[in-house]
Amino acid sequence: MRGDYRVELRARAFDLLCVLVEARGSLVEKDELIEKVWSGAVVEENNLQAQISALRKALGPDRDLLSTEFGRGYRLLLGTDAVEGQVQLHADLPQRAATCSLPNAITSLIGRSTEVSEIEGLLGRARLVTIVGPGGVGKTRLANEVGRRLVPAFPDGVFLAELGKLSEDQLVWPTIGTALSIPASVLRQPGRLRSYVEHRRILLVVDNCEHVVEAAAEVLANLLQVSANLSVLGTAQEPLGMPGEYVFRLGPLAVPPKTMREASEALGHPAVELFVERAKERAREFQLLDTNACDVSEICRRLDGIPLALELAAARVAALGVTGVLTGLDDRFKLLTAGRRTVLARHRTLRNAVDWSHDLLSPEAKRLFRRLAVFPGAFTPEAAHQVAAGNLEEEWQTADTLGELEGKSLLLVDAGRPEPHFHMLETIRFDALEKLAESNEVDGIARRHASFTAAMSEEASVDWRILPTEDWLNRHATGLDDIRAALDWALSASGDVDLGVTILSHSAPFWIQHSQHDEGQRRISEILGGIAIQGPIHSQAEMAAQTALGACLTWAKGPVAETRNAWSRALELATELSDVEVGLQAHYGLWLFHLRCGDYAGSLRHAREMMERASLGNDREAFAAGQRIAGVSHHFLGQHAEGRRLIETSLGWYDRHPPIQRFRFGLDQRVAGLAFLSRILWIEGQFATAIDVARDALEKARALDHACTLCCALAEGWCMVHALNGDETAVERAAPLLVQTASRHGLGFWTVYGELFMAWATTGNDERPQARIERVFASTSGMDFDPLYSTLVTDLLINADVDHPAREAFLRLADRVDDGRDEAHWAWSEFLRVRAQITNPTPASRERELRRALDIAERQEAPALGLRVVFDLVKLLTDHGRRDEARALLEPYLDLLPSGVSSRDWRAARSWYVSRLSDAY
């Protein structure tokens, strides 16, 4: 019984239920179920699946209590213990926080329980399953349902890659990479790609593959080859044609035969059940009775049981009743048969429902409907008014018309946001685009959309500097789709190149935030190279484009030649056009490029030029930013005292004058200043203060919720200070956040830096550190990244094999000091100390190298690094009976560093002194 209703259940399904109930929420293996229910008879597994489907149907709204555990068996979550049962289900799996990017279902999935079970079973036997069927048949909804049910079985996540809005094959790679949080720079490098996915047990749901089927097949083949733990569930109107692909052909929902007369019998068919359920959502009083069962059954047959068509038709019941809906479909079919014989067969049935709904619209709504097709994704009422309103002069009129379209299921609305967003289903938008083409309004509406997108991108570019990352994404979540569509038109033969250039000049935040920097670089480069247009663009437009390209590359790819070229050209044009702001931005970008390449003197020149330009323009904020970056350059040149003075001066200005736009130069300058200050404080021996300042920077970055700022606080402050301090645990805990944040936002340099920290933190505990070391070095191969930017590299090399190529490469770099070019380096004493360990076999040669390193540390006023050199020297001298010399060296350093209790180096040296050199020894 369910309430007052009797539920029919056959004997075998009832026996199955008894076994599951007796298990009291525990997992029952498939083999055990077959043994107990079929009493030892030999049966196929599909017999079990059929009884499970029957049992789920009998459970009705409680069907979710019967849970499938991927590849193992089933469990029944009983009553109030259901939540506890779910927790126990997860306890059987590896204890990781499973991630799911699939959208939550708003309505129940009707009539597909058997299909869900069958696809779950297929994914237990195959790593690639494609749901194939016509448009509107419910492929996406079914894939999402299966994916959400399998979340516990994929502890590393179930992720959605939506391909429906893509217009180019080359966008498939970055779209799937974004879904899996894989930087685009990694995607076409099998070795690096393998390290991102091979150990992750993931289900990737790839939706709407049909228009990019070859590109999707190539991407998925590469992913499946490099990871044995990856499973893929795709949807398309045709198979992908890949080896090992299991094709699940999804047909329409079952419809009643023409002989059906009674409501109870009709309701046993999923098409009728869906129609009735959706009709009740619009008209609560609607009921399926014997008097209307024949008409409802006929509607379902005429619509061939296609779920989307049924939902569109059911939405009309409230206004027209069942008879009116049936009549409308009948008239519409005759018209389509006479007028559109060339329409593809797979579109005819759904087009009937769409066109019929369209014919019921007011003239204003019809006009708005076709014009809204210009939006490739979601849009706000304000955007609809600006682009598509036409004769609707007041915004409230547009809102009313949008309501009319939504009421007829031609638009869907997401009311969960602060401002409602509308969108069309892809198949409906296809029909609307055809109507727009027939109206001869394409160019006019496309121009209005491009103008709207240009204004939106300019606003987003400003917001990017002043809003927290999540707030920016919420406000401009659909902007990238609009930018792509607007650029496709603007750079076409009938487009407007000036509009395209305007959009591109403000587009950098979108490429970076959505990890699509390769596409951004390509589109901007096409403009700058004249590929997309005829002839060169004017200087002002080129300057804007070069600035956008430089900003995109700086944060996305780091120190590559294209970054330097873009900023250099932007600076040249800014000087020519007397554009002060672009000049400041270019000097900042070139400072960062030279810093990351190891040209610290060159970086200082750009910092000083930035300060000079800011001073001439009386721009105190830019001057303070220039002081901050000049201080960083001095620090990297080994001039720590001057670096500290400049950074503290800059921080003082920012404390007194908080800027309105915190991210004017890409990240928060105050947080960046604190991060680099913490490094200097550690080198100067103020260990506890350094950790406190690094913590302050990290806390402030978290509060700002800005990706670049957080990465800087983690990499240059928190992780670096703890790495200098030898605290592998602290680095191992923080580095994954750095990698995750950088990967999610397409910040290539920070991703590499984070991988370097992770390798450093774990290599000492790794029995085979070689592979990890090689991966870190390989990740920098595409950059002009100075291997001596950080002491982490030298720490890794100590663990490398004697004949490892990385050691040889380091020694070649270290030899640069012999010609005097690179002695002005913040960690050169450390590099010489490591070289003494690796290459000087005799005590005398090691001592000479170490004394040279100590001289550099003392001249740079870097006592923390000097202590490391002294400790190595002390151990060398002690081992050769020179205890008095050793004591005379070490005692002053231990006294010099009163806060040394916070340093692992100080504690080790102190322990050695007490045990080997003190008078008590």
N, C-alpha and C positions, 0 to 999 in steps of 0.2 A: 504494500500500500504506500502511496505518496499522498499524504493528506487524506482526503476522502476518495481518492481515485485508486482503482485497482491497476497495478502494473503487470502486464503479461511478461513472463520470463520463462524461457524453455529450460528443460532439465539440465542440459549441459552448462548453460550459463549460470543456472542456480548453483550447481556443484562448484563452479569456478568461484562464485561469490562466497560460498561457505569456506573454501580454502583460504581466500584472502582475508575474510573476517577472523578466522582462527589465528592468522599470523599477527593480529593486533598491531597493524601498522608497519610490521617488518617487511623487508623485501622478500618476495617469493620468486625464485629463479624460474625461468621458462621451462627447463627440463622437469623441475619438481611439479609445476602446474600440470604439465602434460601427463606425468606419471600418475598423479592423484586423480585427475578429472577423467582421464581416459583409461584408467586402471591397467596401465602397462601396454595398451594397444599401440601399434606403430602408426603415428599420424604425422602429417606435415605441420610445420609451424604456422602456416596460414590458417589452419583450423583454429588454433589458439587465438590468432588475431581476429578471426571472425567472431568468436565468442566474446572477446574483449570489447569489440565494437558493439555487439548486442547489449552487453552489460552497461556500457557507457550510455547507450541510447535509453536504456531503462532507468538509469540514474537521472536523466533529464538535466535540470539546472545544476544538479550536484555532480555532473560528470567529471569535474576536475578532481574529485576525491579519489578517483582511480588514476594513479600516477604511473607513467611509464618511466623506467630507468633504462637509459640508453644501453642497448646491447646485453642487458642482464635479465630483466624480468619486470614484475609489476608489484605495486603495493597499494593497499586501500587505506586512505587516511580517514580515520573514524571520528565522526562528529566533532566534538570540541577538541579532540586530540589532533585535528588536522594540522594546525600550525606546528605542534610538537613533531608530528610526523614529517613535515617538510624539513624541519631542522635536522631530524635524524637522517633524512635522505641526503642532505648536504654533508652530513658528518661522514658518510660512507665514501665521500670523494676527497681529493686533496684539499687541504684547508687554504683556499685562496678566495679572494673576493671576486666572484664571477662578474664580468661586465657584459652588459647587453645594450647595444645602441639601436635595437629595433623599437619602433613606436609602440606604445601601449594601445591595445585594441579598445575602441570606443563601444563597439557593438559585439554581440556574440557571433561566433562562426557557426553557421547553420548548414547542416547536411554534408559536412565534410569529415566526420569523425573517422570513417574508414580510410579516407585518403591520408589523414594525419598519421594514423597508425602505420599505413603502408610506407609512407615516406620515411617515418622514423626507422622502420625496419630496413629500408634501402640504405639509409645512412649508416646503419650498423654493418653493412656488407660492402659498401662502396664509399669512396672519398669524394666523388663528384656525382651529384644528382641534379638533373635539370627538369623543372616543371614546365611542360610545353603545352600550349593551348591558345585559342584565339583571344583577341582583346576583350576585356570585360568579363572573362570567365572566372576571375578570382584567383589568379596565380599569385599575385603579391600578397593578398590577405592570407592565403594558405601557407605561403613560405614564412610569413611573419609568425603565424600561429605555431608552426613546427619549430621555428627557431626559438621562440620564447619557451616552449615546452622542454627544449633540449639545453637550456642554460645550465642546469646542474651537471650535465654530462660534459660540458666544455668549460673547465675551471678558469681558462685564460681568456674567455670571452666569446660572445656571439655578436658579430658586427655586420652592419648593413652598408653595402655600396650601391647607391642608387645611380643607374646609368641613363635613366629616361630623359634627363635634360641635356645630355651631352650631344654636341653637334659635330664633333670631330673624333676620329679614332684615337688620336694621340692624347686625348684627355682621359682615356680609360686607365692608363697606368697611374697617373697622379690621383685620380678619384679613388681607386682601390687602395692605393698607398695611404691616402688620408684616412680611409675607413679603418685601416690596420695600424695607424700612427707610425707609418714608415716614411722617412724623409724621401723626397723624390730623387735626391742624389744617390740613394742606395738602390733604387728599384731595378736599374739595369746592370747592376754589378752582382752576379750570382753569389760570389763569396760573401759580400757584406749582407746581401739579402738573406742568405741562409742564417746568419747570426741573429737576425731579427725575428725569424719565425720558426726555426727548426725545433726549439724546445717549448713552443707554446701550443697547447691543445685548444684549437680555435675552430669555430664554425663561422664561415664567411657566407653571408647571404648576398648574392649579386642579382639585383632586380632590373628587369627591362633590358635584356641583352640584345634584342633582335636587330636593332639598327646599327650595332657595333659588334656584331657577332664574331668576326674574325679577330678583331683586336682583343675582345674579351677572352676568346679562346687562347690567344697567345699569352696573355698575362696570367691566366689561371694555370696554364700548362707550366709556366716558369715557377709559379708559387708552389704547385703541387710537387714539382720535381725537387725543390730545395727543402721541403718540409713534409715529413711523413705523418705529422700530427695535425695537419690542416685538413679540414673537410669543407666542401663547397656545396651550397644549395643555390642553384640558379633558377631564374625564370626568363622565358623567352617564348616567342611565337614559333620558333623552330629550334631543333637540337643544335648544340654547339659543334657537334661533329668531332669530339675529342676522344682519344683512346681511353678506355675505362669509364666512359660516361654512361650512367644509367638514366634513361629517359623515362620520366613519368608523365604520361599524356593525361592532362586534366580536361575532362569533358564538362558539358553543362550539367546543371542539377537535374535530377530526374523529374519528369513531368507526368501528370496523370494521363491515362489513355482517354480517348474520346468517349468511351462508355462510362466514365466515372460520373456518378450522380450524387453521392452522399458526401457531406462535409467531412465526416470522420475518416473516410477513405482517402479523400483528396489531401487532407492534412498529413497523411503518412508519406507524402512525396516532398522532398526537400525544397523544390521550387515553390510549391504552394506555401510551405512553412515560412520560407524567407519572405515571400510577398506579404503574407498576413502579418508577420512580425514587424516589417517596415511600415506597412499601412497603419498599424496600431500606434507607431511612434508619432505619426502626424494626426491621426484621428483615434483617440483612445476608445471611442464608442464602437469602433468597427469590429465586427465579428464575422467569422466564416460560418455561414449557415447553409442548409440544404438548398435554400432558395437562390443563393448567389455562388454556390460551389462550382456550378457548370461554367459560369462566366469567368470566375477566377482561374479555373483550370484552362480555359481557352486562352486567356491572357498569357499564362505561363507557357503554353504550347507555342503560341505565336511568337513569343520572345525567345523560344528555343531554350529556356531554362538558364539563360545567361544572367548571372547575378547582378551585374551593373545595370542591365536593361530592366530587370525586375525591380530593382530599387528605384530607378527613375520613374517607372510606371506606378509603383506603389505610392510614391509621393503625390500623385495626382488624385488619389482616391478621396482625400478630404474635400477637394473642390468639386470633383465631377462624379464621384461615385464609381462603382465597378462598371456599370453599363456605359457610362461616359468614357471611361478609360478604354474599354474594349472598342467602342465606336471610333474613337480617335485613332487607335492603332489601325483599324481596318481601313479608314480613309487614307491614312498616311501610306500604308503599304501600296495601295493602288497608284498613288502619285509617284512614289519612288520607283515602282516597276516601270512606269511609263517614261520617267524622266532621267533615270540614272542607271542605265544598263551597264555603264562602264565602271561602276564602283566595284572595288575588289570584294569578292564574296565574303571574306572574313570580317568586313566592316558593315555589311548590309543590315544585319539584325540590330546591332547597337545603334547604327545611324538612324534606324526607324524611330527608336525611343528618343534619341537626341533631337532629331528634326521635329518630331511631334511636339516635344516639350517646347522647342524653339518657336513653333507656330502659335503657341498659346501666349507668347510674350507680347507686351505692348511695343509699339514702334521704338520708343526710347530704349527699352530693355534689349530689343534685338540689336540696335545699333551699339549699345554698350557691350553686349555679349561678344560680338565679333571683334570689336576693338580691344577688348581685354585680352584677346589671344596674343597680343604683342608681348605680354608679360610671360616670361618662361617659367616663373615660379610664383611664389606668394607675393601679394601686394596689399597695401593698406587702402582704406577708403580715400585718403588724401591723394595717394598715387593714382588711383583709378580716376579721380576727378581731374587731376592735372593732365593726364595722358589721353583718356578715352571719353570724357564726359560730353564733349561736343556742345550740343545745344542746351545742356543742363547747366544753367548759369549759377545755381546755388549748390553748395556742397551737400546740403541736406537732401536735395533732390537725387544726387548721385547715390547717397546712402540708401535712400528708399528703393532705388532701382537695383542696387546690389542686393537688397533684401528680397526683391522679387526674383532675382536670378537664384539666390540661395534657396528660396522657398520651393523652387522647381528643380532642385538638385543639379542645376547646371554650374553652381559654384559650391565649394565647400568652405567652411569658415573655421578658423582656429581661434576660439574665444579665450584660450588660456593665457594669451599674452596681454601685456598692459593695453595694447591697441590691437583690435581684431585684425587678422590677416586672412585674405581670401585666396583661393587657388582653384584651378580647374583640373579635373582628371585629364590625363594625357590624351585619351581617346576623344573626350569632349573638346579639348583644345584643338585637336586635329580638325575636327569638324568646323570649329569657329574660325580657324585659319583659312580654311577653304572659303568660308563665307566672306572673310575679310578680303581675300583675293578677288572674289567675284564683285565686290563693291567698288573696286578701283581706289581704295583708300590706303593701300599698303604703305606707300612712300610717305604720305602725310602723317599717318599714325606712327610709323617708324621714326620719323624725324622728331615728333613730339616725345616719344619714348627716349630717344637719344638725348634730347635736351633735358628731360627730367633726370636721366642717368648722369649726365654731366654735372648738374647741380647737386645731385645726391652724392656723387663721388667726391666733390669738393667739400661738402659738409662732413662726409665720413673722414676725409683726410684731416680735417681740423679736429674732429671728435677723437681720432686715434691718439692725438697728443694729450688729451685732457681727460679721457674716460678710462676707467678700469677695463681690463680686457673683456670680461664677461659682459659688462654693460654695453661695450662697443659691439660685441657680437650679437647681443640681443637686439640692438637698434638696427644693425645693418646686416642681419643674418642672410637675407636673400639678395644682397647687393651684387655679389659676384655673378649670379645668373643674369641679372640685368646688364651688367657690364659686358659680359660675353655677347649677349644678343645685340646690344647697342653697337658694339664694335664691329660685329659681323655686318651690320647694315651700313654703318658710317664709313667703313673702308671698302665698301662695294662700289660697283660702277655708278649706281644711282645715289650713293650716300653723300656724306658731308665730312671730308677729311678733317676740317678744323674741329668739328665736334668730336671726332675720334681722338684727335690729339689732346683735346681738353680732358676727355675721359681718362686717357692713358696717363696724363700728367698727374692725376690724383689717384691713380689706381693702386699704388704700391701697398697700402695697408691691406687690401683685399688679397693680393697674391701672397703676402706674408702670413696674414692671419689664417688663411685657408690652406697654407702649405702648397700653394700653386706657383711658386716662384719661377719654375721653369717656363710655365705658360706666360707669366708676366714678362720675363726676359725675352721670350720669343716674340710676343706681340709688340713690345716696345722696340725691340731690335728691328722688326719689319718696318716700323715707322722711320726709325733713324737711318736705316739702310735704303729707304725708298722702295722697298719691295712691295709694300701694300699700296703705294701711291705713285703717281707720276711726277717725278721731279722732287727736288729737295723741299724741306719745310722751312719756314722762316725761323730766324734765330731765337725769338722768344719761345716758340713752341718747342724747338729742339732743346733749349735750356731746361724747360719744364720736364721734358721726357727724359733727358739725361739725369736730372735730379731724381726723378722717380726710379729710374733704373739703378742708380747708385744706391739709393736707400734700400731698394729691394734686395740687391746683391749683398750689401753690407751685412744685413742681419740674416739673410737666408743662406748665403754661401761662404761669406767671410772673405779672406784675402786671396781672391783670384784676379787674374789680369783684367778681366772685364770690369771688376769693381774699380780698380785704379783708373782705367780708361774713361769710365762713365763720370767719375768725380772730377777727373782732370779736365774733361771737355766742359762739364758744367761750370767749373771755376773759370775757364777761359771765356765762356759766354757771359758769365755773371760780371766779369771784369769789363768786357766789351759793352754790356748793356747797363752797367752801374747798378746791378741788382745786389743790394747789400745782404739780404737774407739768404739767397742762394749761395753767395760767396761764403757766408758763415757756415752754412750746411756743408759745403764742399770741403772747406778746410777741416771741419770736424770729421767728415768721412775719410779724407786722406790721412789725417792724424791716426785714425783707428786702423786704416789699412797698413800704414808703415809700422805701427806698433806691433801688429800681429805678424808682420813679416820679419820682425827682428831689427828693423832699421829705426832704432830709438832716437838717434840724432835727427833723422828726417821727420819723425813724428813730432819732435820738439819744435822744429821749424814751423810746421803747420799750426801747432798750438799757439806759438807766439804771433804768427800772422793773424790768426783768429782773434787774439786779444787786441792786436793793433787795429784791426777793422772794427771791432766792437767799441774800442775806445774812441775812434774817430766818429762813429755814429752815436756815441753816448748811450750804447746799449749795455746797461750794467749787468743784465742777466747773462747775455752772451759773453761778457768779459769774465764773469764769475765761472761760467762753464769753461772758458779758455784757461783760467787759472787752474781749474781742477784737472784738465787733461794735461796741461804743462807739468803739473805736479806728478802725474802718473809717469810722464816721460822721464823726468828727473829721477824718479824712483827706479825705473828700469835701467837707467844709465848708471846706477849705483850711487847716485847723489841723494841719499835718503833724507837727510836733514832738510835740504831745499825742497824736496818733494813733499815732505810733511808740512813745511811752512805754507806752501802754495795751496795744498788741499785743505788745510785747516782754515786758511783765509777765505777760500771759496765756500766752505761749509758755514762759516760765520755769516757770509752774505745771504746764503739761502735760508739760514735760520731766521734772519731779520726780514727777509723779503720772499716769502713762499710764492713761487710763480703760479700764474693761473693755468698755464699749459705746462704740466710737469714733464711731458714727453716731447718737448720741442725738438730735442736732439736725439730722439729715439728711445731714451730711457730717463728715469729720474736721476738728475745729477747729484742730488744729496745722498741718495742711497749708494750710487756708484762711488762717490767720494768716501763714504764711510767704509765701503768694502775694501778699497785700495789702501785707505788709512790703516785698517786693521793689519794688513800685510807689513806695512812699514813699522808699525808698533811692535810686531813680533820680531822682525829683524833687529830692531833696536833693543830687544831684550825685555820688553814690557809684555810678558806673555799673558798674564791674566787680563790686562787692559785690552790687549788685542782681541782676545776671545769675546769680551764684553762688547766691544765695538762691532765685531762681526755679527754677533747676535742681534744688536740693535739694527744693523743694516737689513738683516734677514726679516726681522719682525716688521720693519717699515715696508719692505718690499711685499710681504704677504698682505699687509693692510691695503696696499695700492692695487693688488691683483692685476699686475701688468707683466706680461711674459718676459720681455727683454730685461726689465728691471729685476725680476725675481731671478732670472738666470745669472745676471751679473752679481747679485748678492750671494748666490750660492757658489758660483765658480771662483770669482776673484776674492771673495771674503770668507765665508764660512768654510767651504771645502778646502780652500788653499791654506788658511791658517791652521786648520786641524791636520792637514797633510804635513805642513812644515813642523807641526808639533808631534808628528808620528802617531796620531790617533786614527788608526784604521777603522775602528768601529764607528766613530762619528762620521767619517767620510762615506763609509759603506751605507750608512743610513740615509745620508742626504743626497748622494750622487744619483740614485734612481729618480728622485724628484726632478733633478736638473735635466736628465736625459728625457724623462717623460714630458716635461714642460717644453723643452726645446723641440722634440720630435713632433709634438702635437701642433706647434705653431710654425714649423718649417724653419727653425733657426739652426742652420747647419753648423756654424762654428761652435755654438754652445753644445750641440749634440756631441760633436767630436770631443770637446773638452770634458763633457760628462762621462763619456766612455773611457777617457784617459783616467779620470778619477776612480771609476769603478775598477779598472784594471789595476791601478795602484793599490787600492784598498784590499784586493783579494788575491793578488799574485803571490804574496808571501805565504798564503795558506794553500796555494794551488800546487799540487804535486807536479803538474806539467804546465808551467807558465808560458811556454814558448808560443802556443797558439794565441793566447790572449795578447801577448806583446806584439806579435805579428799583425793581429787584427787592428790594434790601435795605430800602428805605424801605417798600415794600409789605408786607414780611414782619413789620413791627412794627405794622401797622395795627390788628390785633386786640388789641393790648396797650396799657395805659397806660404805655408805656415811654418814659422821658425821652430824647429825641434827643441831649441834651447829657450823657448818662451817660458817654460816651467821646469822646476827641478824634479817634477814627477817622472820625466823621461829618464833622468839619471838613476833615480831609484829603481825604475823598472829594469834598467840595463844591468844593475848589480845582480839581478836574478837570472839574467840571460846566460846561455851557454857561452863558454870562452870563445868559440868560433862562430857565434851567432852574427849574421850580417849587421844587425842593429848595433852591436858593440863596435864593429869596424867603422860604421857610419858615424857613430858618436865620436870616436877618436879622431876622425878626419875633421869634424867640426871643432873639437877641442883644440886641434893644432892651430886654429886661427889666431889664438892668443899669442903665438910665438912671433907673429909679425906685428903685433901691437894693435890690430884693428879692433878687436872685440873685448879688450880688457875692461872697458867701461860697460859693464853688464852687472845687473843687480845680484846675480848668483854666481859670478865667475869664480869666487873662492870655493863654492860648492862643487862646481864642475872640475876644478883642479884637484880637489880632495878625492873625488871619485876616480879621476884619471890616475891618481897616485895608487889607488887600490887595485886598479885593473892592469896597469901597464908597467909598474916599476918594481921589478923583482928584487932588487938589492936594497937593503936598509938605507944606504947613503942616498940613492936616487929618490927613494920615497920621501926621505927627510927633506931633501932640497925642494921637491914639489910641494910638500905640505907647508914649508916655511914661506914659500912664494905665495901660496894660497892665504896664509895667515896675514901676510903683509897687505894683500889686497883687501881682506875683510876689515883690517884695522884702518886702512886709509878710507874705506867706504863707511866707516863708523857703523859696522854691522856685527855687534858682539855676539848675537845668537848664532850667526853663521861661523864666526870666529871660534866659538866654543866647540863646534863640531870638528874644526881643523885641529884645535888644541888637544881635544880628547884623542884623536888619532895619533897625534904626535906624542902625547903622553904615554899611550900604550906602546908605541914603538920604542921610545926611550927606556921605559921600564923593562921591556923585554930584553934590552941589551945592557941592563945594569946601571942605567943613568937616572936613578931615582931622584936625586937632588935637582937635576935639571927639570925633570918631569914635574916635581912638586912646585918649583918656582914658576913654571908655566901655568899650571892649573889653578893654584890658589887665587891669583888675582881675578881670574874669570869667574870663579865661584862667588867671590865677594862682589864682583861687578854687577851680578845679576840677582838682586835681592828677591825678585818675584819668581825666581827660577823653579820654585816648587811646582809651578804650572807647566813646566817643560819636561818632556821625557828625556831630552838630551841632558838637561841640567841634573835630573835625578840620577841618570846613569853615570854621569861624570862624578857626581858627589859620592855615589856608592863605591865607585872605583877608588876614589881618593881615600875614603874611610878604610877600605879593606886592603889597599895596597901601598898607600903613600903616607898616611898619617903616622904620627909618632907612636900610636898604639899598635901599629902593624908589626 
